[in-house]
Amino acid sequence: MRKAPAAAVGVLCAATLLASVAQASEEEQLDAVRARIERVEQQLAASINERDHMQGRLAEAERLVSELQNNIASLNRERAATESRLAELETQRQQALDDLQQQKSRLAEQVYAAYVGGRKEKIKLLLSQKDPAELGRVAVYYQYLNAQRLAKINAVRELVSTLEQLKAQSALENQTIKRLQRQRHVELEQLKSARQERQGAIAAINLRIRSSTDEVARLTAEEQKLVRLIEELDSIMKEFPVGSRTAFSKLKGELAWPVKGRLVADFGQRRNGSSISWDGVLIGAQRGTSVRAVARGRVAYADWLPGQGLLVIIEHGNDYFSLYGRNETVLAEPGDWVEPGEAIATIGDSGGQAQVALYFAIRKAGRPINPRPWFKGSVSRR
């Protein structure tokens, strides 16, 4: 598949060589042409192998970037939950301390009242010679109240002790989360730097390859990979039909765009001045912006693909697929059910792209269709 472009270059070189050795024998000319073609093929094969190797490393790096960013998002959620729990515990602790202080004050008042009241009752009892049983009942009453107060104080003290332990434990967990989060951010920055270097290497290698091959061949090969992938997915997903109250075909003109941004490339527009046209749209937006499913469906693919980077493909039934490519992170997994507006990825420039943008397309039975008539509004061309 890669020999044909190399052979074409070799034939061109051979023509030049034959003109310069017109006096040489036919056999010598043929040997010289073959040797030149072989050298060109070897150089081209080395460049392609290097490019493929770099793409493999790029794919690995971008998968790791996606995984790390998902980990960081999870850590952020866990940290927020921990901080919320700490705040709640602090509120409960403060309330318990306030309750404890109130109980102490009430108990002090009660003890004083019992003491003073008790003394008066004894004096009255001695002077009036009332039934001693009355004094006994009063004493028992105050003893009962005191026991209740003491039990409540002990309970509150235990609660305060428990809350202090929980606070200390939560604080330790929070410190651990912060440490892991800092570590993940460092790893992510290192990985982003490495990815940029690899993207630069790929660009340089592509430049060398394009000097001896056609850009159309590369785009065509990437399109063929995408078509084969969708065909395979279509065959697989037919065994798991998508159930929906509304068929995807009836949603035409009612969908919301997967991301808010500006139109960078339109359906049918020529790609890089070549004879190949865009089979979807390219929407520019800020890095990390959420990419949302346009309709209910099942995730059929969520991985890296040459030319598309981190790609999510959703099957909507009746051979309809929506495609979301060049993502920085993938939030969905194959087999997941997604609802309209559900975040499935974040926008990026994976796949060695030079611009942060979302590639979005709709395909019916593997064939690309213009996505713009399917949406309620239009994408800004700013």
C-alpha positions as CSV (number, residue, x, y, z in Angstrom):
1,M,0.0,0.0,0.0
2,R,3.0,2.3,0.7
3,K,5.1,1.0,-2.2
4,A,3.1,2.7,-4.9
5,P,4.0,6.3,-3.9
6,A,7.7,5.2,-3.4
7,A,7.7,3.6,-6.9
8,A,6.3,6.8,-8.4
9,V,9.2,8.7,-6.9
10,G,11.6,6.1,-8.0
11,V,10.3,6.2,-11.6
12,L,10.8,10.0,-11.6
13,C,14.3,9.6,-10.3
14,A,15.0,6.9,-12.8
15,A,13.9,9.1,-15.7
16,T,16.5,11.7,-14.6
17,L,19.1,9.1,-14.2
18,L,18.5,7.6,-17.7
19,A,18.9,11.0,-19.3
20,S,22.3,11.5,-17.7
21,V,23.6,8.0,-18.7
22,A,22.5,7.9,-22.3
23,Q,25.7,6.3,-23.4
24,A,25.5,3.4,-20.8
25,S,24.2,0.0,-21.7
26,E,20.5,-0.8,-21.0
27,E,21.5,-3.3,-18.4
28,E,23.6,-0.8,-16.5
29,Q,20.8,1.8,-16.7
30,L,18.4,-0.7,-15.3
31,D,20.7,-1.6,-12.4
32,A,21.2,2.0,-11.6
33,V,17.4,2.7,-11.6
34,R,16.7,-0.2,-9.4
35,A,19.4,0.8,-6.9
36,R,18.0,4.4,-6.8
37,I,14.4,3.2,-6.4
38,E,15.5,0.8,-3.6
39,R,17.2,3.6,-1.7
40,V,14.1,5.9,-2.1
41,E,11.9,3.1,-0.9
42,Q,14.1,2.4,2.1
43,Q,14.1,6.1,3.0
44,L,10.4,6.4,2.6
45,A,9.7,3.2,4.6
46,A,12.0,4.5,7.4
47,S,10.2,7.8,7.4
48,I,6.8,6.1,7.5
49,N,7.9,3.7,10.2
50,E,9.2,6.6,12.2
51,R,6.0,8.5,11.7
52,D,3.9,5.4,12.7
53,H,6.1,5.0,15.8
54,M,5.6,8.6,16.7
55,Q,1.9,8.4,16.2
56,G,1.8,5.3,18.4
57,R,3.7,7.3,21.1
58,L,1.4,10.2,20.6
59,A,-1.7,8.0,20.9
60,E,-0.3,6.6,24.2
61,A,0.5,10.0,25.5
62,E,-2.9,11.4,24.7
63,R,-4.7,8.4,26.2
64,L,-2.6,9.1,29.4
65,V,-3.5,12.8,29.3
66,S,-7.1,11.9,29.1
67,E,-6.8,9.4,32.0
68,L,-4.8,11.8,34.2
69,Q,-7.3,14.6,33.6
70,N,-10.2,12.3,34.5
71,N,-8.3,11.3,37.6
72,I,-7.8,15.0,38.5
73,A,-11.4,15.7,37.9
74,S,-12.3,12.8,40.2
75,L,-9.8,14.1,42.8
76,N,-11.4,17.5,42.5
77,R,-14.8,16.1,43.2
78,E,-13.5,14.0,46.1
79,R,-11.7,17.0,47.5
80,A,-14.9,19.1,47.2
81,A,-16.9,16.4,48.9
82,T,-14.3,16.2,51.7
83,E,-14.2,19.9,52.2
84,S,-18.0,20.0,52.3
85,R,-18.0,17.1,54.9
86,L,-15.4,19.1,56.9
87,A,-17.6,22.1,56.9
88,E,-20.6,20.1,57.9
89,L,-18.6,18.4,60.7
90,E,-17.4,21.8,61.9
91,T,-21.0,23.1,62.0
92,Q,-22.1,20.0,63.9
93,R,-19.1,20.4,66.3
94,Q,-19.8,24.0,66.9
95,Q,-23.5,23.3,67.5
96,A,-22.6,20.5,69.9
97,L,-20.3,22.8,71.8
98,D,-23.0,25.4,72.0
99,D,-25.4,22.8,73.2
100,L,-22.9,21.7,75.8
101,Q,-22.4,25.2,77.0
102,Q,-26.2,25.6,77.3
103,Q,-26.5,22.3,79.2
104,K,-23.7,23.4,81.6
105,S,-25.4,26.8,82.2
106,R,-28.8,25.2,82.7
107,L,-27.3,22.6,85.0
108,A,-25.5,25.3,87.0
109,E,-28.8,27.2,87.3
110,Q,-30.6,24.0,88.3
111,V,-28.0,23.0,90.9
112,Y,-28.1,26.5,92.4
113,A,-32.0,26.5,92.4
114,A,-32.0,23.1,93.9
115,Y,-29.5,24.1,96.5
116,V,-31.3,27.3,97.4
117,G,-34.7,25.8,97.1
118,G,-33.6,22.8,99.1
119,R,-32.4,25.0,101.9
120,K,-35.6,26.9,102.0
121,E,-37.7,23.7,101.9
122,K,-35.7,22.4,104.9
123,I,-36.2,25.6,106.9
124,K,-39.9,25.6,106.1
125,L,-40.1,22.0,106.9
126,L,-38.4,22.5,110.3
127,L,-40.5,25.6,111.1
128,S,-43.9,24.4,109.8
129,Q,-43.3,20.8,110.7
130,K,-44.7,19.7,107.4
131,D,-44.7,16.1,106.2
132,P,-41.0,15.0,105.7
133,A,-42.2,13.0,102.6
134,E,-42.6,16.3,100.7
135,L,-38.9,17.2,101.1
136,G,-38.0,13.7,100.0
137,R,-40.1,14.0,96.8
138,V,-38.4,17.3,96.0
139,A,-34.9,15.8,96.5
140,V,-35.7,12.9,94.3
141,Y,-37.1,15.2,91.6
142,Y,-33.9,17.2,91.5
143,Q,-31.8,14.1,91.5
144,Y,-33.7,12.8,88.5
145,L,-33.2,16.1,86.6
146,N,-29.5,16.2,87.5
147,A,-29.1,12.7,86.3
148,Q,-30.7,13.6,83.0
149,R,-28.5,16.7,82.6
150,L,-25.4,14.7,83.3
151,A,-26.4,12.0,80.8
152,K,-26.9,14.7,78.2
153,I,-23.6,16.3,79.0
154,N,-21.8,13.0,78.7
155,A,-23.5,12.3,75.4
156,V,-22.5,15.8,74.0
157,R,-18.9,15.3,75.2
158,E,-18.8,11.9,73.4
159,L,-20.2,13.6,70.3
160,V,-17.6,16.4,70.5
161,S,-14.8,13.8,70.9
162,T,-16.2,11.8,67.9
163,L,-16.4,15.0,65.8
164,E,-12.8,15.9,66.6
165,Q,-11.7,12.5,65.5
166,L,-13.7,12.7,62.3
167,K,-12.3,16.2,61.6
168,A,-8.7,15.0,62.1
169,Q,-9.4,12.0,59.8
170,S,-11.0,14.2,57.2
171,A,-8.2,16.7,57.4
172,L,-5.7,13.9,56.8
173,E,-7.7,12.6,53.8
174,N,-7.8,16.1,52.4
175,Q,-4.1,16.5,52.7
176,T,-3.6,13.2,50.9
177,I,-6.0,14.3,48.2
178,K,-4.2,17.6,47.7
179,R,-0.8,15.8,47.6
180,L,-2.1,13.4,44.9
181,Q,-3.7,16.3,43.0
182,R,-0.4,18.2,42.9
183,Q,1.3,15.1,41.8
184,R,-1.2,14.5,39.0
185,H,-0.9,18.1,37.9
186,V,2.9,17.8,37.7
187,E,2.5,14.5,35.7
188,L,0.0,16.1,33.4
189,E,2.2,19.1,32.7
190,Q,5.1,16.8,31.9
191,L,2.9,14.7,29.7
192,K,1.6,17.8,27.8
193,S,5.1,19.0,27.2
194,A,6.1,15.6,25.9
195,R,3.0,15.5,23.7
196,Q,3.9,18.9,22.2
197,E,7.4,17.7,21.4
198,R,6.0,14.6,19.7
199,Q,3.5,16.6,17.8
200,G,6.4,18.8,16.6
201,A,8.3,15.7,15.5
202,I,5.3,14.3,13.7
203,A,4.9,17.6,11.9
204,A,8.5,17.5,10.8
205,I,8.3,13.9,9.7
206,N,5.0,14.6,7.8
207,L,6.7,17.4,6.0
208,R,9.4,15.1,4.8
209,I,6.9,12.5,3.7
210,R,4.7,15.0,1.8
211,S,7.7,16.0,-0.2
212,S,7.5,12.5,-1.8
213,T,3.9,11.5,-1.4
214,D,0.5,13.2,-1.8
215,E,-1.4,14.7,1.1
216,V,-4.5,13.3,-0.5
217,A,-3.2,9.8,0.0
218,R,-2.8,10.4,3.8
219,L,-6.3,11.9,4.1
220,T,-7.8,9.1,2.0
221,A,-6.1,6.5,4.1
222,E,-7.4,8.1,7.3
223,E,-10.9,8.3,5.8
224,Q,-10.7,4.6,4.9
225,K,-9.7,3.7,8.4
226,L,-12.7,5.6,9.7
227,V,-15.1,4.1,7.2
228,R,-13.9,0.6,8.1
229,L,-14.2,1.3,11.8
230,I,-17.8,2.5,11.4
231,E,-18.7,-0.5,9.2
232,E,-17.3,-2.8,11.9
233,L,-19.1,-0.9,14.6
234,D,-22.3,-0.9,12.7
235,S,-22.1,-4.7,12.3
236,I,-21.3,-5.1,16.0
237,M,-23.9,-2.7,17.3
238,K,-26.7,-4.3,15.3
239,E,-26.7,-7.0,17.9
240,F,-27.5,-4.3,20.5
241,P,-30.2,-2.1,19.0
242,V,-30.7,1.4,20.5
243,G,-34.2,1.8,22.0
244,S,-35.5,5.3,21.9
245,R,-38.9,7.0,22.2
246,T,-38.0,9.1,19.2
247,A,-36.2,7.9,16.1
248,F,-33.0,9.8,15.3
249,S,-34.3,10.6,11.9
250,K,-37.3,12.5,13.4
251,L,-34.9,14.8,15.4
252,K,-33.7,16.6,12.3
253,G,-33.8,20.3,12.9
254,E,-34.3,19.9,16.6
255,L,-30.8,19.0,17.9
256,A,-28.5,21.2,20.0
257,W,-24.9,21.6,18.9
258,P,-22.4,19.4,20.9
259,V,-20.4,22.5,21.8
260,K,-20.7,26.3,21.6
261,G,-18.0,27.8,19.5
262,R,-17.1,29.2,16.1
263,L,-17.2,27.3,12.8
264,V,-13.7,26.6,11.6
265,A,-14.4,24.3,8.7
266,D,-17.8,23.5,7.1
267,F,-19.2,20.3,5.6
268,G,-18.2,20.0,1.9
269,Q,-15.4,22.6,2.3
270,R,-12.0,21.6,0.7
271,R,-9.4,20.4,3.2
272,N,-6.1,22.2,3.0
273,G,-6.7,23.1,-0.6
274,S,-6.8,19.4,-1.6
275,S,-9.5,17.6,-3.6
276,I,-10.9,16.0,-0.4
277,S,-13.8,17.7,1.3
278,W,-14.8,17.9,5.0
279,D,-17.2,15.1,5.9
280,G,-18.3,17.0,9.0
281,V,-17.7,20.3,10.7
282,L,-14.9,21.7,12.8
283,I,-16.0,23.8,15.7
284,G,-13.4,25.9,17.6
285,A,-13.8,26.5,21.3
286,Q,-11.7,26.9,24.4
287,R,-9.6,23.9,25.5
288,G,-11.4,21.8,28.1
289,T,-14.9,22.8,27.0
290,S,-17.4,20.0,27.6
291,V,-18.5,18.1,24.5
292,R,-22.1,16.9,24.8
293,A,-24.0,14.1,23.1
294,V,-26.5,15.5,20.6
295,A,-29.1,12.7,21.1
296,R,-29.7,9.5,23.1
297,G,-27.6,6.6,22.1
298,R,-25.0,4.1,23.0
299,V,-21.2,4.8,22.9
300,A,-19.8,2.5,20.3
301,Y,-16.2,3.7,20.3
302,A,-14.1,5.8,22.7
303,D,-10.4,5.6,21.8
304,W,-7.6,7.1,19.6
305,L,-7.7,7.0,15.8
306,P,-5.2,8.4,13.3
307,G,-6.4,11.7,12.0
308,Q,-9.1,12.0,14.7
309,G,-7.2,11.7,17.9
310,L,-9.4,10.8,20.9
311,L,-12.6,9.9,19.2
312,V,-16.1,9.2,20.6
313,I,-18.7,7.5,18.3
314,I,-22.3,7.2,19.4
315,E,-24.8,4.9,17.7
316,H,-28.4,6.2,17.6
317,G,-30.1,3.4,15.9
318,N,-31.2,2.8,12.2
319,D,-27.5,3.1,11.1
320,Y,-27.1,6.6,12.4
321,F,-23.8,7.5,14.1
322,S,-22.6,10.8,15.5
323,L,-18.8,11.4,15.7
324,Y,-16.8,13.6,18.1
325,G,-13.1,13.8,17.4
326,R,-9.9,15.6,18.4
327,N,-10.9,15.5,22.1
328,E,-8.5,16.2,25.0
329,T,-10.3,13.9,27.4
330,V,-12.9,11.1,27.0
331,L,-15.5,10.9,29.7
332,A,-17.6,8.0,28.2
333,E,-16.8,4.3,27.7
334,P,-17.9,1.9,24.9
335,G,-21.3,0.5,25.9
336,D,-22.4,3.5,27.9
337,W,-25.8,4.9,27.4
338,V,-25.8,8.7,27.0
339,E,-28.6,11.2,27.0
340,P,-29.0,14.4,25.0
341,G,-26.7,17.1,26.5
342,E,-24.7,14.6,28.6
343,A,-20.9,15.4,28.7
344,I,-18.9,12.7,26.8
345,A,-15.6,14.4,26.3
346,T,-13.7,17.7,26.5
347,I,-12.5,19.6,23.5
348,G,-8.8,19.5,22.6
349,D,-6.3,19.0,19.8
350,S,-5.5,15.4,20.0
351,G,-4.2,13.5,17.0
352,G,-1.4,15.9,16.4
353,Q,-3.7,18.7,15.3
354,A,-2.5,22.3,15.3
355,Q,-5.8,23.9,16.5
356,V,-8.1,23.3,19.4
357,A,-11.4,22.3,17.9
358,L,-14.1,19.6,17.8
359,Y,-14.6,17.5,14.8
360,F,-18.2,16.6,14.6
361,A,-20.0,14.5,11.9
362,I,-23.1,12.5,11.4
363,R,-23.1,9.3,9.3
364,K,-25.9,7.2,8.0
365,A,-25.0,3.7,7.0
366,G,-21.4,4.8,6.9
367,R,-22.0,7.7,4.6
368,P,-21.4,11.3,5.8
369,I,-24.3,13.6,5.7
370,N,-24.4,17.4,6.2
371,P,-24.9,17.9,10.0
372,R,-26.0,21.5,9.9
373,P,-29.7,21.0,8.9
374,W,-30.1,18.7,11.9
375,F,-29.6,21.6,14.4
376,K,-32.0,24.3,15.6
377,G,-29.5,27.0,15.4
378,S,-26.3,27.8,13.4
379,V,-22.7,27.8,14.5
380,S,-21.1,31.3,14.7
381,R,-18.6,32.0,11.9
382,R,-16.7,34.5,14.0
